Amino acid sequence: MYGAEILSLAAPKNNKKIQKKILKIITNAPWYIRYNVVHSVLNIETVQDFITHFSRKFFNGIIDNPNDLIAPQTSFTNNRGKHSYPYSTTNKWTIPLKPP
């Protein structure tokens, strides 16, 4: 998905709105069809799930990178910033990664 990095900073509610509108336009669904029906029929993952999967794949690639300059980038510090990061949820990971 193009622009996943930017969508990761948007609120989950806004991501759902965008995905809902785009899926209804793509399928040409009438107004009375519920979003969850369109979503389940198309079997498309949500924007948040895609962003989480995308960032986990990226950071796992950093861990396995043989380059000596890239591999140490996985030693993160605590996030005290305004935005949360999609890879800060570590409940399904075998190697917990913390946001920068």
N, CA, C and O atoms as a GROMACS GRO file, in nm:
protein
  400
    1MET      N    1   0.085  -0.117   0.000
    1MET     CA    2   0.000   0.000   0.000
    1MET      C    3   0.089   0.123   0.000
    1MET      O    4   0.178   0.137   0.084
    2TYR      N    5   0.064   0.209  -0.093
    2TYR     CA    6   0.142   0.331  -0.105
    2TYR      C    7   0.096   0.430   0.002
    2TYR      O    8  -0.024   0.454   0.015
    3GLY      N    9   0.187   0.485   0.076
    3GLY     CA   10   0.153   0.584   0.178
    3GLY      C   11   0.121   0.524   0.313
    3GLY      O   12   0.063   0.592   0.398
    4ALA      N   13   0.158   0.399   0.336
    4ALA     CA   14   0.129   0.336   0.465
    4ALA      C   15   0.200   0.406   0.579
    4ALA      O   16   0.150   0.409   0.691
    5GLU      N   17   0.316   0.463   0.551
    5GLU     CA   18   0.390   0.534   0.656
    5GLU      C   19   0.313   0.657   0.703
    5GLU      O   20   0.314   0.689   0.822
    6ILE      N   21   0.247   0.724   0.613
    6ILE     CA   22   0.170   0.843   0.650
    6ILE      C   23   0.041   0.804   0.719
    6ILE      O   24  -0.001   0.868   0.815
    7LEU      N   25  -0.023   0.698   0.670
    7LEU     CA   26  -0.147   0.654   0.733
    7LEU      C   27  -0.124   0.603   0.875
    7LEU      O   28  -0.216   0.604   0.956
    8SER      N   29  -0.002   0.560   0.906
    8SER     CA   30   0.025   0.511   1.041
    8SER      C   31   0.017   0.622   1.144
    8SER      O   32  -0.003   0.594   1.262
    9LEU      N   33   0.032   0.746   1.102
    9LEU     CA   34   0.022   0.858   1.195
    9LEU      C   35  -0.120   0.909   1.211
    9LEU      O   36  -0.147   0.988   1.302
   10ALA      N   37  -0.210   0.867   1.126
   10ALA     CA   38  -0.350   0.910   1.136
   10ALA      C   39  -0.422   0.829   1.243
   10ALA      O   40  -0.379   0.720   1.279
   11ALA      N   41  -0.531   0.883   1.292
   11ALA     CA   42  -0.610   0.814   1.393
   11ALA      C   43  -0.676   0.690   1.331
   11ALA      O   44  -0.713   0.693   1.214
   12PRO      N   45  -0.689   0.582   1.408
   12PRO     CA   46  -0.753   0.461   1.354
   12PRO      C   47  -0.894   0.487   1.301
   12PRO      O   48  -0.936   0.424   1.204
   13LYS      N   49  -0.965   0.577   1.364
   13LYS     CA   50  -1.100   0.609   1.318
   13LYS      C   51  -1.096   0.670   1.178
   13LYS      O   52  -1.180   0.638   1.094
   14ASN      N   53  -1.000   0.757   1.153
   14ASN     CA   54  -0.986   0.816   1.020
   14ASN      C   55  -0.943   0.713   0.916
   14ASN      O   56  -0.987   0.719   0.801
   15ASN      N   57  -0.858   0.620   0.956
   15ASN     CA   58  -0.818   0.513   0.864
   15ASN      C   59  -0.938   0.428   0.825
   15ASN      O   60  -0.951   0.388   0.709
   16LYS      N   61  -1.024   0.399   0.922
   16LYS     CA   62  -1.144   0.321   0.893
   16LYS      C   63  -1.236   0.395   0.797
   16LYS      O   64  -1.294   0.336   0.706
   17LYS      N   65  -1.250   0.526   0.818
   17LYS     CA   66  -1.334   0.607   0.730
   17LYS      C   67  -1.283   0.603   0.586
   17LYS      O   68  -1.360   0.584   0.492
   18ILE      N   69  -1.153   0.621   0.571
   18ILE     CA   70  -1.093   0.621   0.437
   18ILE      C   71  -1.112   0.486   0.370
   18ILE      O   72  -1.152   0.478   0.254
   19GLN      N   73  -1.085   0.378   0.444
   19GLN     CA   74  -1.098   0.245   0.386
   19GLN      C   75  -1.244   0.216   0.352
   19GLN      O   76  -1.272   0.156   0.248
   20LYS      N   77  -1.335   0.257   0.436
   20LYS     CA   78  -1.477   0.236   0.411
   20LYS      C   79  -1.521   0.304   0.282
   20LYS      O   80  -1.588   0.244   0.199
   21LYS      N   81  -1.482   0.429   0.266
   21LYS     CA   82  -1.521   0.504   0.146
   21LYS      C   83  -1.460   0.444   0.020
   21LYS      O   84  -1.527   0.431  -0.082
   22ILE      N   85  -1.332   0.408   0.027
   22ILE     CA   86  -1.265   0.354  -0.091
   22ILE      C   87  -1.324   0.219  -0.131
   22ILE      O   88  -1.345   0.194  -0.249
   23LEU      N   89  -1.352   0.132  -0.032
   23LEU     CA   90  -1.409   0.001  -0.065
   23LEU      C   91  -1.549   0.015  -0.124
   23LEU      O   92  -1.585  -0.060  -0.215
   24LYS      N   93  -1.627   0.108  -0.074
   24LYS     CA   94  -1.762   0.128  -0.130
   24LYS      C   95  -1.754   0.183  -0.272
   24LYS      O   96  -1.836   0.148  -0.356
   25ILE      N   97  -1.656   0.270  -0.300
   25ILE     CA   98  -1.640   0.322  -0.436
   25ILE      C   99  -1.593   0.211  -0.530
   25ILE      O  100  -1.644   0.200  -0.642
   26ILE      N  101  -1.498   0.131  -0.486
   26ILE     CA  102  -1.445   0.024  -0.570
   26ILE      C  103  -1.553  -0.078  -0.605
   26ILE      O  104  -1.564  -0.122  -0.719
   27THR      N  105  -1.634  -0.115  -0.506
   27THR     CA  106  -1.736  -0.218  -0.528
   27THR      C  107  -1.866  -0.161  -0.582
   27THR      O  108  -1.956  -0.237  -0.620
   28ASN      N  109  -1.878  -0.029  -0.585
   28ASN     CA  110  -2.001   0.037  -0.628
   28ASN      C  111  -2.120  -0.011  -0.544
   28ASN      O  112  -2.230  -0.033  -0.596
   29ALA      N  113  -2.097  -0.027  -0.415
   29ALA     CA  114  -2.200  -0.076  -0.323
   29ALA      C  115  -2.301   0.034  -0.292
   29ALA      O  116  -2.262   0.150  -0.277
   30PRO      N  117  -2.430   0.000  -0.283
   30PRO     CA  118  -2.530   0.100  -0.246
   30PRO      C  119  -2.511   0.146  -0.101
   30PRO      O  120  -2.440   0.082  -0.024
   31TRP      N  121  -2.575   0.254  -0.066
   31TRP     CA  122  -2.556   0.315   0.065
   31TRP      C  123  -2.603   0.226   0.179
   31TRP      O  124  -2.553   0.239   0.291
   32TYR      N  125  -2.699   0.136   0.154
   32TYR     CA  126  -2.756   0.056   0.262
   32TYR      C  127  -2.675  -0.070   0.293
   32TYR      O  128  -2.708  -0.142   0.387
   33ILE      N  129  -2.572  -0.098   0.216
   33ILE     CA  130  -2.486  -0.213   0.244
   33ILE      C  131  -2.386  -0.173   0.352
   33ILE      O  132  -2.319  -0.070   0.341
   34ARG      N  133  -2.378  -0.255   0.455
   34ARG     CA  134  -2.288  -0.225   0.566
   34ARG      C  135  -2.142  -0.247   0.525
   34ARG      O  136  -2.109  -0.329   0.440
   35TYR      N  137  -2.057  -0.170   0.590
   35TYR     CA  138  -1.914  -0.177   0.562
   35TYR      C  139  -1.857  -0.314   0.596
   35TYR      O  140  -1.776  -0.368   0.521
   36ASN      N  141  -1.900  -0.371   0.709
   36ASN     CA  142  -1.843  -0.500   0.749
   36ASN      C  143  -1.881  -0.612   0.651
   36ASN      O  144  -1.807  -0.709   0.638
   37VAL      N  145  -1.995  -0.599   0.582
   37VAL     CA  146  -2.033  -0.698   0.481
   37VAL      C  147  -1.939  -0.686   0.360
   37VAL      O  148  -1.888  -0.786   0.311
   38VAL      N  149  -1.917  -0.564   0.314
   38VAL     CA  150  -1.826  -0.542   0.201
   38VAL      C  151  -1.686  -0.589   0.237
   38VAL      O  152  -1.618  -0.653   0.157
   39HIS      N  153  -1.644  -0.558   0.358
   39HIS     CA  154  -1.510  -0.594   0.404
   39HIS      C  155  -1.493  -0.746   0.411
   39HIS      O  156  -1.390  -0.799   0.369
   40SER      N  157  -1.593  -0.816   0.464
   40SER     CA  158  -1.582  -0.962   0.478
   40SER      C  159  -1.592  -1.033   0.343
   40SER      O  160  -1.526  -1.135   0.322
   41VAL      N  161  -1.673  -0.979   0.252
   41VAL     CA  162  -1.686  -1.041   0.119
   41VAL      C  163  -1.555  -1.027   0.041
   41VAL      O  164  -1.512  -1.121  -0.025
   42LEU      N  165  -1.494  -0.910   0.048
   42LEU     CA  166  -1.369  -0.888  -0.025
   42LEU      C  167  -1.249  -0.952   0.043
   42LEU      O  168  -1.146  -0.974  -0.020
   43ASN      N  169  -1.262  -0.982   0.171
   43ASN     CA  170  -1.156  -1.046   0.250
   43ASN      C  171  -1.026  -0.965   0.243
   43ASN      O  172  -0.919  -1.017   0.211
   44ILE      N  173  -1.038  -0.836   0.275
   44ILE     CA  174  -0.924  -0.745   0.275
   44ILE      C  175  -0.891  -0.709   0.419
   44ILE      O  176  -0.981  -0.683   0.499
   45GLU      N  177  -0.762  -0.708   0.452
   45GLU     CA  178  -0.723  -0.670   0.587
   45GLU      C  179  -0.742  -0.520   0.608
   45GLU      O  180  -0.740  -0.442   0.513
   46THR      N  181  -0.759  -0.482   0.734
   46THR     CA  182  -0.780  -0.340   0.764
   46THR      C  183  -0.650  -0.263   0.745
   46THR      O  184  -0.542  -0.322   0.737
   47VAL      N  185  -0.662  -0.132   0.738
   47VAL     CA  186  -0.544  -0.046   0.721
   47VAL      C  187  -0.450  -0.064   0.840
   47VAL      O  188  -0.329  -0.075   0.822
   48GLN      N  189  -0.506  -0.066   0.961
   48GLN     CA  190  -0.422  -0.082   1.081
   48GLN      C  191  -0.347  -0.214   1.080
   48GLN      O  192  -0.229  -0.219   1.115
   49ASP      N  193  -0.416  -0.322   1.040
   49ASP     CA  194  -0.349  -0.452   1.033
   49ASP      C  195  -0.238  -0.452   0.928
   49ASP      O  196  -0.131  -0.510   0.950
   50PHE      N  197  -0.263  -0.388   0.815
   50PHE     CA  198  -0.162  -0.380   0.710
   50PHE      C  199  -0.040  -0.302   0.758
   50PHE      O  200   0.074  -0.343   0.736
   51ILE      N  201  -0.064  -0.190   0.824
   51ILE     CA  202   0.046  -0.106   0.872
   51ILE      C  203   0.129  -0.182   0.976
   51ILE      O  204   0.252  -0.176   0.975
   52THR      N  205   0.061  -0.252   1.066
   52THR     CA  206   0.131  -0.331   1.168
   52THR      C  207   0.214  -0.440   1.102
   52THR      O  208   0.331  -0.459   1.138
   53HIS      N  209   0.156  -0.512   1.007
   53HIS     CA  210   0.228  -0.618   0.937
   53HIS      C  211   0.348  -0.562   0.859
   53HIS      O  212   0.457  -0.619   0.860
   54PHE      N  213   0.326  -0.450   0.792
   54PHE     CA  214   0.430  -0.386   0.712
   54PHE      C  215   0.547  -0.342   0.798
   54PHE      O  216   0.663  -0.365   0.763
   55SER      N  217   0.518  -0.280   0.912
   55SER     CA  218   0.626  -0.231   0.997
   55SER      C  219   0.699  -0.345   1.067
   55SER      O  220   0.821  -0.338   1.086
   56ARG      N  221   0.627  -0.451   1.105
   56ARG     CA  222   0.693  -0.567   1.166
   56ARG      C  223   0.788  -0.633   1.067
   56ARG      O  224   0.899  -0.672   1.102
   57LYS      N  225   0.743  -0.645   0.943
   57LYS     CA  226   0.827  -0.704   0.839
   57LYS      C  227   0.953  -0.619   0.818
   57LYS      O  228   1.063  -0.672   0.802
   58PHE      N  229   0.935  -0.488   0.818
   58PHE     CA  230   1.048  -0.397   0.799
   58PHE      C  231   1.149  -0.410   0.912
   58PHE      O  232   1.269  -0.423   0.886
   59PHE      N  233   1.103  -0.408   1.037
   59PHE     CA  234   1.195  -0.413   1.149
   59PHE      C  235   1.255  -0.551   1.170
   59PHE      O  236   1.366  -0.562   1.222
   60ASN      N  237   1.184  -0.656   1.132
   60ASN     CA  238   1.247  -0.788   1.134
   60ASN      C  239   1.356  -0.796   1.029
   60ASN      O  240   1.456  -0.865   1.049
   61GLY      N  241   1.339  -0.727   0.917
   61GLY     CA  242   1.443  -0.721   0.815
   61GLY      C  243   1.566  -0.647   0.863
   61GLY      O  244   1.678  -0.681   0.825
   62ILE      N  245   1.546  -0.547   0.947
   62ILE     CA  246   1.660  -0.474   1.005
   62ILE      C  247   1.739  -0.566   1.098
   62ILE      O  248   1.862  -0.563   1.098
   63ILE      N  249   1.669  -0.645   1.176
   63ILE     CA  250   1.737  -0.735   1.270
   63ILE      C  251   1.824  -0.835   1.195
   63ILE      O  252   1.936  -0.864   1.236
   64ASP      N  253   1.773  -0.888   1.084
   64ASP     CA  254   1.844  -0.991   1.008
   64ASP      C  255   1.944  -0.934   0.907
   64ASP      O  256   2.006  -1.011   0.834
   65ASN      N  257   1.960  -0.804   0.901
   65ASN     CA  258   2.046  -0.742   0.801
   65ASN      C  259   2.193  -0.764   0.836
   65ASN      O  260   2.234  -0.741   0.950
   66PRO      N  261   2.274  -0.808   0.739
   66PRO     CA  262   2.416  -0.832   0.766
   66PRO      C  263   2.500  -0.705   0.773
   66PRO      O  264   2.615  -0.710   0.816
   67ASN      N  265   2.446  -0.593   0.731
   67ASN     CA  266   2.520  -0.467   0.732
   67ASN      C  267   2.542  -0.421   0.876
   67ASN      O  268   2.448  -0.415   0.955
   68ASP      N  269   2.667  -0.390   0.910
   68ASP     CA  270   2.701  -0.351   1.047
   68ASP      C  271   2.645  -0.215   1.085
   68ASP      O  272   2.632  -0.186   1.204
   69LEU      N  273   2.612  -0.131   0.990
   69LEU     CA  274   2.556   0.000   1.021
   69LEU      C  275   2.405  -0.004   1.041
   69LEU      O  276   2.349   0.079   1.114
   70ILE      N  277   2.339  -0.099   0.978
   70ILE     CA  278   2.193  -0.106   0.986
   70ILE      C  279   2.148  -0.191   1.105
   70ILE      O  280   2.051  -0.156   1.172
   71ALA      N  281   2.215  -0.301   1.132
   71ALA     CA  282   2.174  -0.392   1.239
   71ALA      C  283   2.162  -0.325   1.376
   71ALA      O  284   2.068  -0.359   1.448
   72PRO      N  285   2.250  -0.233   1.417
   72PRO     CA  286   2.235  -0.171   1.549
   72PRO      C  287   2.115  -0.077   1.562
   72PRO      O  288   2.086  -0.029   1.672
   73GLN      N  289   2.046  -0.049   1.453
   73GLN     CA  290   1.931   0.041   1.459
   73GLN      C  291   1.814  -0.017   1.536
   73GLN      O  292   1.716   0.053   1.561
   74THR      N  293   1.822  -0.143   1.574
   74THR     CA  294   1.713  -0.204   1.650
   74THR      C  295   1.721  -0.175   1.799
   74THR      O  296   1.629  -0.210   1.872
   75SER      N  297   1.826  -0.112   1.845
   75SER     CA  298   1.833  -0.075   1.987
   75SER      C  299   1.761   0.058   2.006
   75SER      O  300   1.820   0.165   1.992
   76PHE      N  301   1.632   0.049   2.037
   76PHE     CA  302   1.546   0.166   2.046
   76PHE      C  303   1.546   0.223   2.187
   76PHE      O  304   1.581   0.155   2.284
   77THR      N  305   1.508   0.348   2.198
   77THR     CA  306   1.483   0.410   2.327
   77THR      C  307   1.333   0.427   2.344
   77THR      O  308   1.257   0.395   2.252
   78ASN      N  309   1.290   0.475   2.458
   78ASN     CA  310   1.147   0.492   2.483
   78ASN      C  311   1.090   0.604   2.398
   78ASN      O  312   1.157   0.703   2.370
   79ASN      N  313   0.964   0.586   2.358
   79ASN     CA  314   0.894   0.688   2.280
   79ASN      C  315   0.825   0.785   2.374
   79ASN      O  316   0.734   0.746   2.448
   80ARG      N  317   0.867   0.907   2.373
   80ARG     CA  318   0.801   1.010   2.452
   80ARG      C  319   0.739   1.115   2.360
   80ARG      O  320   0.703   1.224   2.404
   81GLY      N  321   0.726   1.080   2.233
   81GLY     CA  322   0.674   1.174   2.134
   81GLY      C  323   0.522   1.178   2.132
   81GLY      O  324   0.455   1.117   2.214
   82LYS      N  325   0.471   1.251   2.037
   82LYS     CA  326   0.328   1.271   2.022
   82LYS      C  327   0.258   1.150   1.960
   82LYS      O  328   0.147   1.116   2.000
   83HIS      N  329   0.322   1.086   1.863
   83HIS     CA  330   0.258   0.980   1.788
   83HIS      C  331   0.303   0.843   1.836
   83HIS      O  332   0.420   0.822   1.868
   84SER      N  333   0.208   0.751   1.840
   84SER     CA  334   0.245   0.613   1.869
   84SER      C  335   0.286   0.546   1.738
   84SER      O  336   0.246   0.589   1.630
   85TYR      N  337   0.363   0.442   1.750
   85TYR     CA  338   0.412   0.374   1.632
   85TYR      C  339   0.343   0.239   1.618
   85TYR      O  340   0.314   0.176   1.719
   86PRO      N  341   0.315   0.194   1.496
   86PRO     CA  342   0.243   0.069   1.479
   86PRO      C  343   0.320  -0.053   1.527
   86PRO      O  344   0.261  -0.158   1.554
   87TYR      N  345   0.453  -0.041   1.539
   87TYR     CA  346   0.530  -0.155   1.584
   87TYR      C  347   0.552  -0.153   1.735
   87TYR      O  348   0.631  -0.231   1.787
   88SER      N  349   0.483  -0.065   1.806
   88SER     CA  350   0.501  -0.059   1.951
   88SER      C  351   0.419  -0.166   2.022
   88SER      O  352   0.444  -0.193   2.139
   89THR      N  353   0.323  -0.227   1.952
   89THR     CA  354   0.247  -0.336   2.014
   89THR      C  355   0.327  -0.463   1.998
   89THR      O  356   0.353  -0.506   1.885
   90THR      N  357   0.366  -0.523   2.107
   90THR     CA  358   0.456  -0.638   2.101
   90THR      C  359   0.388  -0.765   2.149
   90THR      O  360   0.456  -0.861   2.184
   91ASN      N  361   0.254  -0.770   2.153
   91ASN     CA  362   0.187  -0.885   2.210
   91ASN      C  363   0.198  -1.011   2.125
   91ASN      O  364   0.185  -1.121   2.179
   92LYS      N  365   0.222  -1.002   1.994
   92LYS     CA  366   0.230  -1.121   1.909
   92LYS      C  367   0.372  -1.150   1.863
   92LYS      O  368   0.393  -1.240   1.781
   93TRP      N  369   0.469  -1.078   1.913
   93TRP     CA  370   0.605  -1.092   1.863
   93TRP      C  371   0.684  -1.190   1.947
   93TRP      O  372   0.663  -1.203   2.068
   94THR      N  373   0.775  -1.257   1.881
   94THR     CA  374   0.868  -1.339   1.956
   94THR      C  375   0.986  -1.254   2.003
   94THR      O  376   1.041  -1.278   2.110
   95ILE      N  377   1.024  -1.154   1.924
   95ILE     CA  378   1.128  -1.060   1.962
   95ILE      C  379   1.061  -0.924   1.983
   95ILE      O  380   1.024  -0.859   1.885
   96PRO      N  381   1.044  -0.881   2.107
   96PRO     CA  382   0.975  -0.754   2.128
   96PRO      C  383   1.058  -0.635   2.079
   96PRO      O  384   1.176  -0.622   2.112
   97LEU      N  385   0.995  -0.549   2.000
   97LEU     CA  386   1.059  -0.428   1.952
   97LEU      C  387   0.990  -0.309   2.015
   97LEU      O  388   0.867  -0.306   2.023
   98LYS      N  389   1.066  -0.213   2.058
   98LYS     CA  390   1.010  -0.093   2.118
   98LYS      C  391   1.028   0.023   2.021
   98LYS      O  392   1.123   0.024   1.943
   99PRO      N  393   0.938   0.120   2.025
   99PRO     CA  394   0.951   0.233   1.933
   99PRO      C  395   1.070   0.320   1.966
   99PRO      O  396   1.120   0.319   2.079
  100PRO      N  397   1.117   0.397   1.865
  100PRO     CA  398   1.231   0.485   1.893
  100PRO      C  399   1.194   0.597   1.988
  100PRO      O  400   1.279   0.680   2.021
   0.00000   0.00000   0.00000
